[in-house]
Every structure is written in structure tokens, then in C-alpha cells.
């Protein structure tokens, strides 16, 4: 006997899975958009980066890479590398610290120690939607560099859709990673 289900009168969104997103990307579906991210099953176009954003990201990467060289624990800072966070996410953060920089495909989530987003026009998205996604998926530490307010929001200890620990540091202050022992970055040169 066939069970009758009630008629659905409302629109139900469908979340795109990571593997489907990658298939579409391989087929060239996003070529006209240049860069996209998959966040919670939705595809987002990534804006062009204007100079304040690009300069701060570049300088922060240089400072972080120099500190990582001194630190010497096998971590590497990657700029704009996509991360696989199944089943519905493939963000492309400004900087990601990973233990697996080499290889094919997306960086695996379990290799990620720190994610940094530089925000000039995307602060609300980075501090709400992306923060919830990163915390929910166990990213150990997350920094949002607020270009306009000239502060770094440093978060760690993910719990649910937030981080239990948080501090705010002004540009020019040293930032010590909470999850990578003895990693400190001087931010005086970032802007």
C-alpha cells in the first residue's frame, strides 16, 4: 500500500552538497563569477579585493609566514585556499594555517589550525554566518581582521555555533595565537 504524504505548499530550499558544488565548478559553471564559496549549501560570489583589504591581507600573511618559520612546527599559512568542510561547505578564507599545504584538491578540515578573514565590506557575514559555520565545524581558532575599525577579533574554543573565548586587539598590538603555542605576530606593519 502506498502511503499518502501531505501536499507541500511552501518552497523548501535545497542545500548544495560539497561534491555537487565541486562537480559544477569542474564543469565551468562559475567561470563568469571568477571566485565563489559554498557556505551552508549556498553559493556566494566573492567580491573583488580593493587595496586596503589586499594590502592588509598581504602584510598579515608575510608577518604570519615569518612567525611560522621561526615557530617551526610544520604549519604553513596559505592565502585564498579552499577548504573542504563536508557536507555543505567550501569556504575560501583569506588565510588558513594548515598542516597539509601540499597535495591535490581542497585542504582537509582536520588539517586546519587557524582561519583568518580580512573584512572591509564583509564584516557582518564574517562575524555571523562564517563564524557560526567555522565554530560548528570545529575550526580551533578564527580571526576576523576588521579593516575599518583597525582591530582583530580573535576567537577560539569552538562550542556550537560560537566561540567560548574571544579578545579584540588593535592594529599595532602583538597577537599570540591561542591554539598554536608560542606563535606571536607583530601587527604593527599591517596597516
C-alpha positions in Angstrom: 0.0 0.0 0.0 1.3 3.4 -0.9 1.4 6.0 1.9 0.0 9.4 1.0 2.1 12.4 2.1 0.5 15.8 2.7 0.9 18.3 -0.2 3.7 20.7 0.3 2.5 24.3 -0.3 5.7 26.1 0.6 9.1 26.4 -1.1 11.8 24.4 0.5 15.4 25.4 -0.1 17.8 22.7 -1.2 21.3 22.8 0.2 24.0 22.1 -2.4 26.4 19.3 -1.3 30.2 19.8 -1.5 30.6 17.1 -4.1 27.9 18.7 -6.3 29.5 22.2 -5.9 32.9 20.8 -7.0 31.3 19.0 -10.0 29.7 22.2 -11.1 33.0 24.1 -10.6 34.9 21.5 -12.7 32.3 21.8 -15.4 32.9 25.6 -15.6 29.6 26.7 -14.1 31.2 29.5 -12.1 33.7 30.8 -14.7 31.8 34.1 -15.2 31.9 34.8 -11.4 35.6 34.3 -11.1 35.5 33.1 -7.5 32.8 31.5 -5.4 32.4 29.9 -2.0 29.9 27.3 -0.7 28.6 28.3 2.7 25.9 26.2 4.3 24.9 24.8 0.9 24.6 28.2 -0.8 26.9 29.5 -3.5 28.3 33.0 -2.8 30.2 35.2 -5.3 33.4 36.5 -3.8 33.9 40.3 -4.3 36.9 41.9 -5.8 39.5 42.9 -3.2 40.3 46.6 -3.0 43.7 47.9 -1.9 43.0 48.3 1.8 41.9 44.7 2.1 44.6 43.3 -0.2 47.4 45.2 1.4 46.4 44.2 4.9 46.0 40.6 3.9 49.4 40.6 2.1 51.2 42.2 5.1 49.5 39.9 7.6 50.5 36.8 5.5 54.1 38.0 5.4 54.1 38.5 9.2 52.4 35.2 9.8 54.7 33.3 7.5 57.8 34.8 9.2 56.5 33.9 12.6 55.6 30.3 11.3 59.2 29.9 10.0 60.6 30.7 13.5 57.9 28.6 15.1 58.9 25.5 13.0 56.1 23.1 13.9 55.1 22.1 10.3 52.3 24.5 9.9 52.0 26.8 6.8 49.9 29.8 6.1 48.0 29.6 2.8 46.4 32.6 1.0 43.0 32.0 -0.5 43.0 28.2 -0.4 39.6 26.5 -0.4 38.8 24.1 2.5 36.6 21.0 2.3 34.0 21.1 5.1 31.5 18.4 4.1 28.7 18.1 3.5 27.7 21.7 2.6 30.8 24.0 2.8 33.8 25.1 0.9 34.9 28.4 2.1 38.0 30.3 0.7 39.3 32.2 3.7 41.9 35.0 3.2 44.5 33.0 5.1 44.4 29.4 6.5 47.0 27.8 8.6 47.2 24.1 7.7 49.4 21.1 8.4 48.8 19.8 4.8 49.7 22.6 2.3 50.8 20.0 -0.4 48.5 17.7 -2.3 45.6 17.8 -4.7 42.1 19.1 -4.2 40.8 21.2 -1.3 42.6 21.5 2.1 41.0 19.0 4.5 39.2 20.4 7.5 41.2 18.3 10.0 44.4 19.9 8.8 43.3 23.5 9.7 44.5 25.1 12.9 43.6 28.8 12.3 41.5 30.7 9.8 41.8 34.5 9.1 39.2 36.6 7.3 40.1 40.2 6.4 36.9 42.2 6.4 36.3 45.6 4.9 32.8 45.2 3.2 32.0 41.7 4.6 32.3 42.2 8.4 28.7 41.2 9.2 28.9 38.0 7.1 32.4 37.1 8.5 31.3 37.7 12.2 27.9 35.9 11.9 27.4 33.4 9.2 31.0 32.3 8.7 31.8 32.4 12.4 28.9 30.1 13.0 30.0 27.7 10.2 33.6 27.6 11.4 32.7 27.1 15.0 30.0 24.4 14.2 32.7 22.5 12.3 35.3 22.7 15.0 37.8 25.2 13.5 40.1 25.7 16.5 40.8 29.4 16.1 39.3 32.1 14.0 40.4 35.7 13.4 38.4 38.5 11.8 40.6 41.4 10.8 38.3 44.5 10.7 40.0 46.9 8.2 37.7 49.8 9.0 37.9 49.6 12.8 41.6 48.6 12.7 41.1 45.7 15.2 41.5 41.9 15.1 38.7 39.8 16.6 40.5 36.7 17.9 38.2 33.7 18.7 39.0 30.2 19.9 37.4 27.2 21.8 34.5 26.5 19.4 31.2 25.5 21.0 28.1 25.0 19.0 27.8 28.0 16.6 30.1 30.3 18.5 33.5 30.5 20.2 33.7 30.5 24.0 36.8 32.6 24.1 37.3 36.0 22.4 39.5 39.0 22.5 39.9 42.2 20.5 43.3 43.6 19.7 44.0 46.9 18.0 46.3 47.1 15.0 49.9 47.5 16.3 49.5 45.1 19.2 51.1 41.7 19.1 48.7 38.8 18.6 49.5 35.5 20.2 47.7 32.5 18.7 45.6 30.7 21.3 45.9 27.3 19.7 49.5 27.4 18.3 51.9 27.5 21.2 54.5 30.3 21.0 53.2 31.8 17.8 53.1 35.6 18.1 52.6 38.1 15.3 53.6 41.7 15.4 50.7 43.6 13.7 52.5 47.0 13.6 53.2 46.6 9.9 49.8 45.5 8.7 48.3 49.0 8.4 
